[in-house]
Amino acid sequence: MIGYVTLGVKDMDAAKAFYGSLLADLGARVLFDMDRIAMIGTSMDEPMVAVCVPYDGEPAHPGNGNMVAIKAGSKENVDKLYRKALELGASCDGEPGQRIPDMFYGAYVRDPDGNKIAFFVFG
């Protein structure tokens, strides 16, 4: 149902490098790039993360309560993506762990622009 989620950023080159590298192990890459906006994903037919300089020309800033949740596929991948995000300049917003017993395992970071990202697996 979701086609893509868009995150406002200050530096397109830095954002493409961050998300391109972070999500590469999940098979994602920059699929579409038009100066002001770029789509990162595995296919134009699958959900994507878009990064963009805001259309209105105002400064990008993260929304309170907004978050992108990325399916990691396993607890090990949650941990791996969390560590990789930190290595790429993200900050911790919740270390990996079982949030709901036997139901939800996740980790949370803020990208270099302050946007919140969750890596998760059900189970």
N, C-alpha and C positions, 0 to 999 in steps of 0.2 A: 504494500500500500504506500509506503514512503518512497519517493523517488530520490530525494536528496535533502540534506540539511545544510544550511548556509551559515558560515561563521564570518563575521566581520574581522578583518585584520589590518594592521598598520603597514606591513611590509610583505607584498605578494611573494617575492622571491624567497624570503625566509619561511613564510607559511607553506609554500609548495615543497620546500626542502624538508621541513619538519614533518608534515603529513605524508609526503611521498616516502620518506625513509621509515617513519614510524609504522606505516601500514603495508610496507613492501612484503613483509613475511606472510601477510594474509593474501598476497597476490594483487594488491592494489598498486596503482600508478596514476600519474596525471593523465587523464583521458581527454580532457578538453581544456584549452587555455586561451583566453581572449583578453590579455592585459589586465582587466579589472576583475575578472572572475576565472577560477579554475575548478574543474571537477576532478576529484580523486576517488577511484574505485576500481572494481575488477571488470566492470562492463557497464556500458551506457544503459543496459537493460536491468541492472541491479541497483540497489540503494547506494548512494554516493555521499561523500562529504565535499561540500563546495567551500572554497575560501574566496573572499572578495573584499575589495575596497568599497565601503558603503556608497551606494548610488547617489545619495544626497550630498556627498562631499564632506559631511561632518565626520569627526573622529570616530573610529571604531571603538566600541567598548562592550564587554560581555554583559549579557542580560542577567539579572538576578533570577535564579531558578531555572535558567536555560541550561541544557546539558545534552551532549551527544553521547549515546551509549553504543559501544562497538562490541559486537559478538566476538568473543575470543576463541570459542570452540572447546577450551579446556581450562582447568585451573592453572596448569603450567603456562599456558599462553597468556592468561591474565597477568600472572607474575612477570612473564617475559616482556609483555607490552608495557607494563607499569615501569619496569626498570629501564627499558629503552627510551620511553618518554622522558624520564628524568635525565638520562644521558644526553638527550637532544635539547635539554633546556627547559622542560616542563617543571612545575613544582608539585609537590605532594598535596593532595586534598583528601586523602584517605588511603592508607596502606592496604594491600591485598588482604582479603579475609572473607570468611563465611559470614555474610550479613543476616541471612535467614537460614536456620539449620536445615540441611538437606534440600535446600531450594534455590539459594542465590549466593554466588561467590563473586565478589567484585573488588575493583580498585578504582581510585579516582585521582585525576591530575588536573592541573590548569596548564593549558598550552602557553607559549611565550606571550600571547596577547591576553591571557587571563580567561579564555574560554574553558569551561569545565567539560572534561571527557571522562566517561566511565568505560572500563573494560569489564566484561561480565560473562558468566556462564550460568545457566540454570542447572542446579543439581548440587 
